[in-house]
Amino acid sequence: MSDDPLRYHVDGELVPAAEATVSVEDRGFAYGDAAFETMRAYGGDVFRWEAHADRLADTCETLGLDHGIADAELKRRVDETLAANDLADAYVKLSISRGVQPGTLDPQPEVDPTVVVIAKPLPRGGVGSDPAHDGPAALQTTKTRKPADRALPAAAKTHNYLNGIVARLELRVTGADEALMLDPDGNVAEGATSNLFFVDGTALKTPSLDGPILPGVTRATVIDIAESEGIPVEEGTYAPDAVREADEAFLTNSTWEIRPVETVDGIAADGDGEGVAGPLTTLLSRLFDRRIEEGYYDGGRL
């Protein structure tokens, strides 16, 4: 990366980060009416671009946001942003809003979308290198719950993150660093910004997408890796005690990759109680690293 100030992509143009602005009347700002994807770039290439592009398209369809921009053009803007900043390993965020419309709640069918790409340096994490997170996570069950899918579609990744923000505010009391959020029925859902996996000696388990769960790209990658290695994977409905009593647990998202969980509500859940990732977490982390190192993206090589 060069020492020059970062440049972001705003509506088709690269501009210095300090000048990257959108209108205060933009619906993404006014109502959270925008779709986005958080991605990782390794060696200058976006990891699992196709999966992210598909999920972005699904979110836009849920929002009724017909932005009219082809995936290839969106990818070009992402690649151009990485190249302009001379970034190899990076955090990338691509956002699409409905743009500026009259100040009413009702969205207009015709849109002039606002498209923003930001990229920042994020060194490679994983086994054998400095992680992108601050060590193993301390999970805390929160009173704030995930809304039912019929109230707020869980699969839609939008700028409306208030639910997760309120959950994270609860952590200030305990010092935990990720929320363990439950669904309306009191079953385990996910973290405020992560998907959850745990191990109980019978299988690698994760809450089913039948609940209010974001279909994480890293989540899907971990499931694919486990199944390819013959590791039993179970997607189901689980009470909080199932996670508290697990042999090991970890979180996934594009930024953290695979992040071990040290404690759940103060109870050790890391394999040996010493803040070290359990054996299956470590194995999956190494296999995840291998996919990145070999350029194995979206079921094939770049």
Backbone bond lengths (Angstrom), bond angles and torsions (degrees), N, CA, C in turn:
res aa  C-N    CA-C-N  psi(-1)  N-CA   C-N-CA  omega(-1)  CA-C   N-CA-C  phi
1 M - - - 1.475 - - 1.518 109.85 -
2 S 1.323 116.64 139.47 1.459 120.96 178.02 1.522 110.30 -78.41
3 D 1.359 115.26 167.82 1.465 120.24 178.54 1.522 112.29 -85.26
4 D 1.326 117.22 -0.98 1.464 120.50 179.95 1.529 109.82 -69.44
5 P 1.341 117.78 153.64 1.465 120.33 177.21 1.527 111.04 -58.23
6 L 1.313 116.03 148.10 1.457 120.84 179.39 1.523 110.90 -62.24
7 R 1.329 114.70 149.04 1.453 120.63 173.78 1.524 109.07 -121.76
8 Y 1.319 115.34 138.30 1.456 121.78 -179.76 1.531 109.69 -113.50
9 H 1.314 115.86 161.29 1.460 122.82 -179.99 1.531 108.31 -100.33
10 V 1.321 117.84 116.25 1.466 122.08 -179.82 1.526 108.86 -126.54
11 D 1.316 114.76 113.48 1.470 121.21 177.90 1.533 112.56 50.48
12 G 1.329 115.05 46.42 1.457 119.89 173.19 1.499 115.94 89.56
13 E 1.334 118.09 -0.03 1.458 120.59 -178.74 1.519 110.60 -127.63
14 L 1.328 115.78 141.11 1.456 121.42 173.59 1.525 109.03 -83.94
15 V 1.328 115.98 127.51 1.464 120.65 -179.06 1.523 108.66 -136.03
16 P 1.342 117.94 152.69 1.468 119.56 174.54 1.527 110.76 -55.53
17 A 1.313 116.60 143.98 1.462 120.93 -176.45 1.525 111.85 -53.72
18 A 1.333 117.05 -37.83 1.466 120.83 -178.63 1.522 112.05 -66.89
19 E 1.333 117.43 -18.98 1.458 121.09 -179.56 1.530 112.02 -106.51
20 A 1.332 117.06 6.28 1.468 121.34 -177.79 1.529 108.84 -83.50
21 T 1.323 116.41 99.77 1.457 121.02 -175.42 1.525 110.81 -132.44
22 V 1.345 115.10 158.60 1.457 121.72 171.48 1.522 107.39 -128.55
23 S 1.309 116.10 163.08 1.460 121.38 -177.17 1.528 111.63 -66.05
24 V 1.330 116.27 145.73 1.466 120.18 174.34 1.523 110.79 -67.87
25 E 1.331 117.53 -13.47 1.463 121.18 177.19 1.527 112.49 -94.36
26 D 1.328 116.50 2.08 1.460 119.98 177.74 1.527 109.13 -65.28
27 R 1.323 116.65 136.82 1.467 120.15 -176.77 1.530 112.67 -67.05
28 G 1.322 117.45 -23.52 1.453 119.39 174.56 1.514 111.58 -64.30
29 F 1.343 116.00 -36.54 1.465 120.88 176.87 1.516 111.51 -79.63
30 A 1.317 116.58 -44.36 1.469 120.75 -172.69 1.523 112.94 -72.70
31 Y 1.352 117.42 -36.19 1.464 120.34 -173.17 1.529 114.60 -130.31
32 G 1.316 117.89 -0.16 1.463 119.08 -172.10 1.509 111.85 70.07
33 D 1.329 116.36 21.67 1.457 123.49 -175.52 1.529 109.16 -86.08
34 A 1.330 115.94 73.18 1.459 121.19 -176.82 1.521 108.63 -158.19
35 A 1.304 115.46 151.66 1.460 122.84 176.12 1.518 108.95 -106.33
36 F 1.326 116.86 150.64 1.460 118.81 176.98 1.519 111.02 -152.81
37 E 1.323 114.43 163.04 1.459 123.25 173.76 1.522 108.48 -134.59
38 T 1.331 115.84 134.37 1.452 121.75 170.26 1.524 107.53 -102.06
39 M 1.320 116.02 128.01 1.458 120.85 -174.15 1.522 110.80 -132.53
40 R 1.329 114.70 164.71 1.457 120.85 173.75 1.520 109.25 -116.23
41 A 1.311 115.48 140.65 1.457 121.40 171.32 1.519 108.24 -110.27
42 Y 1.309 115.99 134.68 1.456 123.09 176.13 1.524 107.63 -124.18
43 G 1.323 116.28 124.20 1.457 119.22 -178.98 1.518 112.82 61.22
44 G 1.320 116.88 26.63 1.455 121.41 178.58 1.509 114.94 87.66
45 D 1.344 117.91 -2.09 1.462 122.27 179.92 1.521 110.58 -111.54
46 V 1.314 117.04 137.63 1.455 121.74 178.42 1.528 109.32 -73.54
47 F 1.310 115.94 128.39 1.464 121.53 179.85 1.522 109.93 -74.70
48 R 1.326 117.00 122.43 1.447 125.38 176.65 1.535 112.26 56.70
49 W 1.321 115.08 50.06 1.464 120.36 179.65 1.517 111.64 -55.30
50 E 1.318 117.70 -45.44 1.461 119.94 -175.24 1.526 111.66 -59.97
51 A 1.324 116.57 -40.66 1.468 119.95 178.73 1.524 110.48 -64.74
52 H 1.328 116.71 -41.44 1.468 119.64 178.34 1.527 110.86 -66.39
53 A 1.312 116.73 -41.76 1.468 120.22 179.81 1.524 111.02 -63.20
54 D 1.333 116.26 -39.70 1.468 119.85 178.31 1.523 110.93 -64.14
55 R 1.329 116.46 -43.12 1.470 119.11 -179.15 1.520 110.81 -67.84
56 L 1.335 117.17 -37.32 1.459 120.80 176.59 1.520 110.11 -61.80
57 A 1.323 116.62 -42.78 1.465 120.58 178.75 1.523 111.07 -63.44
58 D 1.332 116.47 -39.29 1.466 120.17 178.26 1.529 111.14 -64.23
59 T 1.342 116.45 -40.89 1.462 119.83 178.40 1.522 110.35 -63.48
60 C 1.323 116.57 -44.99 1.468 120.18 179.81 1.528 110.73 -62.70
61 E 1.315 117.11 -36.46 1.465 119.77 177.50 1.523 110.33 -65.63
62 T 1.332 116.86 -41.60 1.462 120.66 177.29 1.522 111.34 -60.48
63 L 1.332 116.10 -38.87 1.460 121.59 -179.40 1.528 112.53 -80.97
64 G 1.319 117.41 -7.74 1.460 119.65 -174.83 1.509 111.63 65.39
65 L 1.337 115.47 33.77 1.466 121.77 -176.02 1.530 108.36 -102.75
66 D 1.311 116.61 97.12 1.458 121.77 179.96 1.523 108.40 -93.97
67 H 1.334 116.13 88.76 1.467 120.00 -173.38 1.521 113.10 -82.62
68 G 1.328 118.18 -18.83 1.452 121.12 173.64 1.517 115.91 74.36
69 I 1.335 118.31 15.28 1.464 121.47 -178.67 1.525 108.68 -105.99
70 A 1.308 117.33 126.50 1.457 121.95 -178.16 1.523 111.25 -68.92
71 D 1.332 115.93 151.18 1.461 120.78 178.31 1.527 111.13 -57.09
72 A 1.336 116.58 -38.16 1.462 120.15 -179.39 1.523 111.49 -62.30
73 E 1.319 116.98 -36.45 1.463 120.54 178.13 1.524 110.94 -71.13
74 L 1.318 116.79 -40.01 1.466 119.55 176.37 1.530 110.25 -61.95
75 K 1.319 115.97 -43.03 1.472 120.09 178.90 1.523 110.24 -63.54
76 R 1.321 117.37 -38.66 1.468 120.23 178.30 1.523 110.73 -60.17
77 R 1.330 117.02 -41.56 1.467 120.30 -179.92 1.530 111.04 -67.49
78 V 1.320 116.55 -38.16 1.465 119.82 176.57 1.522 110.16 -63.32
79 D 1.333 116.49 -49.32 1.465 120.28 -179.65 1.527 111.43 -61.71
80 E 1.325 116.70 -38.42 1.458 120.78 179.77 1.525 111.09 -65.56
81 T 1.334 116.34 -37.06 1.462 120.52 178.07 1.520 110.83 -66.17
82 L 1.333 116.90 -43.83 1.466 120.26 177.98 1.523 110.29 -61.97
83 A 1.334 116.92 -44.88 1.462 120.61 -178.17 1.526 111.83 -66.28
84 A 1.337 116.58 -39.22 1.467 120.07 -178.20 1.515 111.79 -64.50
85 N 1.331 115.93 -28.09 1.461 120.44 -179.53 1.522 112.54 -100.99
86 D 1.342 115.77 4.43 1.463 121.56 179.76 1.533 110.42 53.15
87 L 1.336 115.22 47.67 1.461 121.03 -177.07 1.523 110.68 -103.87
88 A 1.312 116.09 130.15 1.462 121.35 174.40 1.526 109.75 -100.21
89 D 1.338 116.54 -61.10 1.462 121.33 177.78 1.525 107.65 -101.77
90 A 1.328 115.83 118.42 1.456 118.32 -168.28 1.515 112.59 -152.82
91 Y 1.324 113.75 158.89 1.462 124.80 167.02 1.527 106.65 -91.41
92 V 1.321 116.47 133.08 1.465 120.78 -179.99 1.525 108.79 -130.69
93 K 1.326 116.08 134.38 1.465 120.88 175.22 1.521 108.95 -127.39
94 L 1.318 115.52 125.02 1.459 122.80 178.01 1.522 108.44 -114.15
95 S 1.317 116.90 121.73 1.461 122.24 -178.28 1.523 110.43 -122.28
96 I 1.335 115.36 142.17 1.457 121.58 174.42 1.520 108.43 -133.64
97 S 1.324 116.49 119.19 1.459 120.40 176.95 1.526 109.74 -108.98
98 R 1.317 115.06 171.77 1.461 120.54 177.91 1.528 111.29 -76.53
99 G 1.325 115.70 -6.79 1.455 120.13 177.81 1.518 112.66 84.07
100 V 1.320 115.72 -164.21 1.462 122.15 -179.22 1.525 109.23 -84.16
101 Q 1.318 115.44 127.00 1.463 122.04 176.66 1.524 108.46 -139.68
102 P 1.332 117.46 168.70 1.472 119.50 176.92 1.527 111.16 -52.89
103 G 1.321 115.86 145.54 1.454 121.34 -173.19 1.515 115.38 -73.11
104 T 1.316 116.87 57.86 1.456 121.61 174.54 1.510 108.32 -126.28
105 L 1.326 116.16 160.42 1.460 119.87 -177.85 1.526 111.60 -66.44
106 D 1.326 116.79 -33.92 1.461 120.51 -176.18 1.526 110.92 -68.01
107 P 1.344 117.65 121.23 1.468 119.31 176.71 1.518 111.34 -74.83
108 Q 1.316 115.08 145.92 1.453 120.86 176.86 1.532 109.57 -87.38
109 P 1.325 118.23 144.09 1.472 119.92 -178.44 1.515 113.82 -65.75
110 E 1.330 117.79 -33.88 1.455 120.78 178.54 1.532 109.09 -87.64
111 V 1.327 115.60 127.62 1.464 118.52 -176.27 1.521 111.09 -125.11
112 D 1.314 114.86 150.31 1.459 123.02 167.95 1.528 104.18 -117.30
113 P 1.325 117.63 88.34 1.466 120.35 -167.12 1.525 113.54 -66.32
114 T 1.313 114.38 150.16 1.454 121.78 169.78 1.523 106.84 -99.55
115 V 1.326 116.62 124.57 1.467 121.69 -178.34 1.524 108.72 -122.02
116 V 1.314 115.86 122.45 1.465 121.33 -177.41 1.524 109.73 -127.55
117 V 1.315 116.02 134.02 1.459 121.96 172.67 1.519 107.98 -122.78
118 I 1.318 116.28 124.20 1.460 120.08 172.73 1.528 108.20 -119.27
119 A 1.308 116.03 149.00 1.458 121.55 178.44 1.524 108.64 -142.74
120 K 1.321 115.33 137.95 1.455 121.39 -179.96 1.523 108.81 -137.37
121 P 1.315 116.67 150.49 1.472 118.32 179.94 1.527 111.16 -63.41
122 L 1.318 116.40 135.64 1.465 122.62 176.15 1.519 107.21 -146.08
123 P 1.336 117.39 101.10 1.465 120.34 -176.45 1.518 111.92 -59.08
124 R 1.306 115.41 153.90 1.448 122.72 178.97 1.521 109.96 -56.80
125 G 1.327 115.83 133.45 1.462 120.25 174.99 1.516 109.60 -96.84
126 G 1.326 114.96 -142.81 1.453 119.53 174.69 1.514 114.37 83.79
127 V 1.336 115.05 -177.47 1.452 122.15 -177.39 1.522 110.34 -66.49
128 G 1.327 116.51 136.84 1.455 120.63 176.29 1.507 114.90 82.32
129 S 1.321 118.50 7.87 1.464 121.13 178.26 1.525 108.42 -147.40
130 D 1.315 115.46 168.38 1.459 118.86 179.75 1.520 109.85 -65.66
131 P 1.336 118.06 126.94 1.466 119.75 -178.57 1.518 111.91 -70.69
132 A 1.325 115.19 157.69 1.464 120.38 178.51 1.519 111.25 -80.69
133 H 1.326 117.12 -5.55 1.462 122.03 179.69 1.526 109.69 -113.04
134 D 1.314 116.84 174.19 1.457 121.58 -176.87 1.526 111.30 -93.99
135 G 1.315 117.06 56.58 1.451 120.90 178.33 1.517 112.74 79.64
136 P 1.334 117.62 -176.37 1.468 121.62 -179.68 1.523 111.28 -56.66
137 A 1.315 115.80 148.43 1.463 121.29 -175.01 1.525 111.79 -88.14
138 A 1.319 114.48 145.44 1.463 122.06 168.23 1.518 106.84 -103.48
139 L 1.344 116.74 113.74 1.458 122.38 -177.93 1.519 110.08 -93.25
140 Q 1.312 116.01 140.85 1.465 121.37 177.04 1.521 109.31 -133.05
141 T 1.331 116.39 124.44 1.457 120.23 175.49 1.519 109.30 -66.12
142 T 1.320 117.00 131.57 1.463 121.20 -176.58 1.526 111.61 -108.08
143 K 1.324 114.84 157.14 1.462 119.99 173.75 1.524 110.54 -71.61
144 T 1.331 115.24 -31.74 1.465 119.89 177.46 1.522 109.12 -67.81
145 R 1.322 116.82 126.73 1.456 120.89 -176.87 1.522 111.21 -111.41
146 K 1.305 114.90 162.32 1.456 120.20 172.91 1.527 108.63 -70.50
147 P 1.324 118.16 136.80 1.460 119.06 176.22 1.522 110.60 -71.94
148 A 1.312 115.71 156.00 1.456 120.41 176.39 1.517 110.03 -59.30
149 D 1.322 116.63 148.54 1.456 121.41 -178.42 1.525 111.52 -58.80
150 R 1.318 117.63 -31.65 1.459 121.19 179.72 1.527 111.50 -73.78
151 A 1.328 116.87 -17.10 1.464 120.12 176.96 1.526 111.01 -88.42
152 L 1.327 115.86 -41.89 1.464 121.32 -179.87 1.520 106.97 -148.60
153 P 1.325 118.74 107.36 1.467 121.38 -173.96 1.530 112.32 -54.39
154 A 1.327 115.72 116.88 1.463 120.54 -174.70 1.521 112.76 -67.90
155 A 1.328 116.87 -28.93 1.461 120.12 -176.94 1.520 112.64 -76.82
156 A 1.329 117.43 -11.58 1.464 121.22 -179.77 1.525 109.44 -87.40
157 K 1.324 116.31 119.98 1.465 121.53 -179.34 1.525 107.38 -95.85
158 T 1.331 115.66 97.60 1.457 121.40 -173.23 1.520 111.84 -116.70
159 H 1.313 116.04 172.54 1.462 120.84 177.02 1.527 112.48 -71.05
160 N 1.307 118.05 -9.48 1.467 120.90 178.45 1.526 109.53 -81.52
161 Y 1.325 117.25 94.04 1.465 123.12 -177.94 1.526 111.77 -112.78
162 L 1.342 116.73 20.21 1.461 119.77 -174.74 1.520 111.91 -60.46
163 N 1.329 118.02 -36.71 1.460 120.87 -179.68 1.532 111.04 -58.77
164 G 1.322 116.63 -47.07 1.455 120.57 178.96 1.513 112.83 -69.13
165 I 1.329 116.67 -34.71 1.467 120.11 178.92 1.526 110.62 -64.10
166 V 1.330 116.80 -45.08 1.474 120.62 178.95 1.522 110.04 -61.85
167 A 1.341 117.18 -40.04 1.461 120.17 177.60 1.527 111.01 -63.47
168 R 1.319 116.92 -43.12 1.467 120.39 179.71 1.535 111.42 -64.65
169 L 1.343 117.56 -31.95 1.463 119.72 178.38 1.526 111.55 -61.79
170 E 1.327 116.74 -31.85 1.465 120.18 178.53 1.530 112.10 -63.36
171 L 1.321 116.92 -25.50 1.455 120.36 -175.38 1.520 112.87 -71.85
172 R 1.324 117.37 -15.26 1.461 120.23 -179.40 1.524 111.76 -60.77
173 V 1.310 116.92 -26.85 1.466 121.01 -178.41 1.521 111.26 -75.11
174 T 1.331 117.22 -38.13 1.460 121.62 -173.14 1.521 113.81 -98.61
175 G 1.331 117.42 -21.29 1.451 120.41 -176.52 1.516 113.37 84.09
176 A 1.335 117.60 2.90 1.463 120.09 174.55 1.526 109.31 -65.61
177 D 1.341 116.43 161.40 1.462 118.14 -176.45 1.519 114.28 -118.76
178 E 1.321 118.58 4.30 1.456 120.39 169.73 1.530 108.89 -150.52
179 A 1.318 114.57 141.72 1.457 120.99 -179.77 1.521 109.99 -84.40
180 L 1.319 116.37 137.96 1.462 121.68 169.22 1.525 105.60 -101.12
181 M 1.321 115.38 105.10 1.454 120.60 -173.21 1.527 110.69 -97.79
182 L 1.317 115.52 140.79 1.456 122.23 179.86 1.521 109.95 -102.68
183 D 1.325 115.64 160.15 1.458 119.61 175.93 1.528 109.36 -83.96
184 P 1.320 119.72 176.94 1.476 120.84 -177.37 1.524 114.13 -58.46
185 D 1.352 117.33 -22.57 1.465 121.00 179.84 1.517 112.94 -91.91
186 G 1.327 117.23 1.06 1.460 120.46 178.27 1.513 114.35 89.32
187 N 1.328 117.94 10.34 1.461 121.43 175.85 1.526 110.34 -90.57
188 V 1.322 116.24 158.08 1.451 121.54 -178.61 1.529 109.85 -65.55
189 A 1.321 116.16 133.40 1.470 120.76 177.93 1.535 109.28 -111.72
190 E 1.321 117.63 -79.43 1.468 121.66 -175.98 1.519 109.36 -165.95
191 G 1.329 116.03 -179.51 1.447 120.63 173.21 1.520 110.70 -82.46
192 A 1.325 116.51 174.73 1.462 120.09 178.75 1.522 111.27 -64.13
193 T 1.331 116.44 -32.94 1.472 120.26 178.73 1.526 111.25 -136.64
194 S 1.321 117.83 27.79 1.462 119.43 -174.21 1.519 111.37 -153.70
195 N 1.331 114.56 157.88 1.459 121.41 169.63 1.523 109.26 -95.11
196 L 1.332 115.76 155.08 1.464 121.75 -174.60 1.524 111.46 -114.91
197 F 1.339 115.42 138.00 1.458 123.15 169.77 1.532 108.33 -127.77
198 F 1.336 116.43 150.16 1.464 119.84 172.38 1.518 109.59 -149.22
199 V 1.333 115.42 163.10 1.461 122.78 -175.23 1.522 108.18 -126.93
200 D 1.333 116.43 134.42 1.476 119.52 179.67 1.524 113.23 -126.95
201 G 1.335 117.18 15.81 1.454 119.61 179.27 1.515 113.79 96.32
202 T 1.333 117.25 -14.15 1.472 120.23 179.23 1.518 112.31 -110.89
203 A 1.325 117.35 -30.99 1.460 120.34 -176.48 1.522 109.67 -168.08
204 L 1.323 114.68 165.38 1.456 121.78 166.99 1.520 106.12 -83.84
205 K 1.328 116.62 122.32 1.457 120.36 -172.15 1.526 110.89 -118.20
206 T 1.327 114.96 147.22 1.460 121.22 177.38 1.522 108.85 -152.58
207 P 1.327 118.76 143.63 1.465 120.34 178.35 1.527 112.40 -55.82
208 S 1.314 115.72 139.02 1.454 122.30 -177.59 1.520 111.93 -71.12
209 L 1.323 115.42 150.13 1.460 120.95 175.71 1.520 111.97 -70.64
210 D 1.327 117.82 -3.55 1.463 120.30 173.03 1.524 111.01 -67.83
211 G 1.339 116.59 -21.75 1.454 121.17 176.25 1.521 110.64 -91.07
212 P 1.331 117.86 -174.55 1.472 121.52 -179.79 1.528 111.23 -78.45
213 I 1.321 114.78 71.20 1.465 122.56 -173.77 1.521 109.27 -119.74
214 L 1.337 117.17 133.20 1.454 120.72 173.20 1.527 108.60 -72.80
215 P 1.334 118.94 129.91 1.467 121.26 177.76 1.525 110.51 -75.25
216 G 1.315 116.17 81.86 1.455 120.78 -175.06 1.514 112.89 -64.59
217 V 1.318 116.78 142.40 1.460 121.83 178.08 1.527 110.05 -69.09
218 T 1.325 117.36 -42.13 1.463 119.71 176.88 1.522 110.32 -67.34
219 R 1.326 117.31 -37.14 1.465 121.37 175.35 1.527 110.14 -55.31
220 A 1.323 117.01 -49.53 1.458 121.22 -179.36 1.524 111.42 -63.58
221 T 1.334 117.01 -36.68 1.456 120.80 179.00 1.522 110.81 -65.04
222 V 1.330 116.99 -42.86 1.466 120.92 179.27 1.524 110.71 -63.59
223 I 1.319 117.59 -42.76 1.465 120.62 178.33 1.525 110.26 -61.64
224 D 1.324 116.62 -42.67 1.465 120.68 179.52 1.522 110.94 -63.23
225 I 1.329 117.17 -42.80 1.465 121.05 178.57 1.521 110.37 -62.05
226 A 1.332 116.50 -48.01 1.465 120.46 -178.09 1.525 110.91 -59.96
227 E 1.325 116.47 -46.96 1.465 119.68 -178.26 1.526 111.46 -65.12
228 S 1.335 117.37 -35.68 1.463 120.15 179.18 1.520 111.68 -68.65
229 E 1.348 116.97 -21.64 1.460 122.04 178.78 1.526 112.39 -96.76
230 G 1.331 116.81 4.47 1.456 120.40 179.80 1.513 113.95 76.36
231 I 1.322 117.32 18.55 1.464 121.38 178.11 1.527 108.19 -85.87
232 P 1.332 118.69 123.25 1.471 120.00 -179.57 1.522 111.10 -60.69
233 V 1.315 115.96 133.47 1.469 122.04 178.32 1.520 108.13 -122.71
234 E 1.321 115.46 131.64 1.465 121.20 179.03 1.524 108.95 -124.85
235 E 1.328 115.89 124.57 1.460 121.70 173.41 1.525 106.90 -106.93
236 G 1.326 116.79 118.84 1.454 118.93 -173.50 1.515 113.17 -154.24
237 T 1.317 114.43 -162.21 1.462 123.17 178.98 1.519 107.96 -112.63
238 Y 1.336 116.64 127.22 1.463 120.04 -172.26 1.522 111.59 -134.38
239 A 1.327 114.73 141.78 1.460 121.49 173.81 1.530 108.78 -78.53
240 P 1.324 118.39 156.20 1.468 120.51 179.49 1.516 113.93 -55.35
241 D 1.342 117.86 -33.76 1.468 119.81 -179.51 1.521 112.29 -61.80
242 A 1.319 117.21 -29.18 1.461 119.81 179.12 1.525 110.91 -62.44
243 V 1.325 117.03 -35.27 1.458 121.12 178.34 1.521 110.16 -78.35
244 R 1.323 117.41 -40.95 1.470 120.70 179.59 1.526 111.76 -61.87
245 E 1.323 116.79 -31.20 1.465 121.23 -176.67 1.526 112.93 -97.07
246 A 1.319 117.49 5.80 1.461 121.43 -176.46 1.526 111.73 -69.16
247 D 1.333 115.40 156.40 1.466 121.30 176.64 1.520 111.34 -72.68
248 E 1.314 116.53 -34.26 1.458 121.77 176.86 1.523 108.28 -160.71
249 A 1.313 115.38 161.01 1.462 120.64 179.97 1.523 108.96 -151.39
250 F 1.329 114.95 156.53 1.462 118.92 175.58 1.515 109.64 -153.22
251 L 1.331 114.79 163.09 1.458 123.42 -179.88 1.520 109.56 -115.04
252 T 1.318 116.31 153.18 1.463 119.60 177.49 1.519 110.83 -133.98
253 N 1.299 115.76 141.71 1.462 124.11 163.58 1.517 107.25 -163.85
254 S 1.304 117.52 173.74 1.466 120.03 -174.24 1.521 112.23 -64.63
255 T 1.325 117.36 -33.39 1.460 120.47 -178.71 1.514 111.68 -77.20
256 W 1.337 116.80 -48.67 1.461 120.86 -177.38 1.526 113.34 -78.82
257 E 1.311 117.14 -19.47 1.462 121.66 -169.68 1.534 107.87 62.28
258 I 1.343 117.87 -109.94 1.471 121.68 176.33 1.524 107.45 -115.06
259 R 1.322 116.59 115.15 1.464 121.22 -176.99 1.529 110.34 -113.65
260 P 1.327 118.62 116.33 1.465 120.30 179.31 1.523 111.81 -61.43
261 V 1.322 115.48 148.92 1.458 121.92 174.13 1.519 108.17 -102.19
262 E 1.319 116.07 127.35 1.463 121.06 179.88 1.525 111.57 -88.91
263 T 1.338 116.40 -45.21 1.462 120.29 -178.83 1.522 110.61 -139.13
264 V 1.324 114.99 149.73 1.461 122.55 172.42 1.522 106.71 -124.00
265 D 1.324 116.52 111.99 1.465 121.78 -176.18 1.524 111.09 53.53
266 G 1.340 115.16 38.87 1.460 121.51 177.37 1.512 114.80 84.08
267 I 1.326 118.07 -2.07 1.463 122.24 -179.01 1.521 108.90 -99.08
268 A 1.332 117.78 130.93 1.458 121.46 -178.08 1.518 110.63 -60.51
269 A 1.331 115.83 133.55 1.464 121.09 179.67 1.515 109.49 -142.91
270 D 1.334 115.95 43.98 1.460 119.51 -173.75 1.516 113.11 -127.24
271 G 1.312 117.42 20.39 1.460 118.84 176.53 1.511 113.63 94.31
272 D 1.341 118.86 -48.06 1.462 119.63 -177.77 1.523 113.19 -134.85
273 G 1.329 117.23 4.91 1.459 119.68 177.02 1.503 114.84 74.46
274 E 1.345 117.45 10.26 1.456 120.44 -176.69 1.525 112.81 -116.91
275 G 1.321 115.98 17.11 1.455 118.63 178.00 1.510 114.16 79.52
276 V 1.333 117.16 15.49 1.454 121.57 179.51 1.518 108.90 -105.92
277 A 1.305 116.33 139.31 1.459 119.76 -179.68 1.517 111.20 -60.26
278 G 1.337 116.14 142.87 1.451 121.29 177.85 1.519 111.54 -68.87
279 P 1.336 117.67 169.45 1.473 120.59 -174.29 1.522 114.30 -62.63
280 L 1.335 119.01 -39.36 1.461 119.75 -179.44 1.524 110.52 -72.88
281 T 1.329 117.02 -38.25 1.463 120.48 175.87 1.518 110.78 -59.19
282 T 1.341 115.93 -44.01 1.465 120.69 179.44 1.517 111.21 -64.39
283 L 1.340 117.26 -43.54 1.463 120.90 179.48 1.523 110.81 -61.30
284 L 1.324 117.06 -48.01 1.460 120.39 -178.89 1.525 111.06 -64.17
285 S 1.318 117.02 -35.41 1.469 120.39 177.23 1.520 110.80 -63.02
286 R 1.327 116.65 -42.61 1.465 120.01 179.33 1.530 111.13 -66.35
287 L 1.326 116.50 -40.17 1.460 119.71 178.84 1.524 111.42 -68.41
288 F 1.339 116.42 -35.15 1.463 120.57 175.23 1.525 109.79 -63.95
289 D 1.332 116.41 -44.04 1.464 121.00 176.55 1.514 111.07 -56.73
290 R 1.333 116.13 -41.98 1.458 120.27 -177.26 1.521 110.89 -62.46
291 R 1.324 116.53 -39.36 1.469 119.09 179.41 1.526 111.00 -63.73
292 I 1.317 115.34 -39.57 1.467 118.60 178.96 1.521 110.76 -67.33
293 E 1.333 116.01 -45.51 1.454 120.29 -177.02 1.526 112.31 -65.31
294 E 1.329 116.06 -31.27 1.471 120.31 -178.72 1.523 112.41 -91.07
295 G 1.346 116.99 0.13 1.461 119.76 -179.53 1.511 113.25 67.20
296 Y 1.324 116.18 34.16 1.476 120.72 -178.37 1.512 108.38 -90.71
297 Y 1.339 116.27 92.91 1.452 120.84 -176.12 1.518 109.33 -120.27
298 D 1.337 114.99 138.13 1.469 121.28 175.67 1.530 112.38 52.77
299 G 1.345 114.84 40.83 1.454 119.02 175.33 1.513 113.91 80.57
300 G 1.326 118.78 5.22 1.460 121.10 -179.95 1.513 110.01 -157.90
301 R 1.292 116.06 177.28 1.468 119.74 -178.93 1.527 110.22 -92.72
302 L 1.321 114.40 150.36 1.463 119.35 177.06 1.526 110.17 -68.27
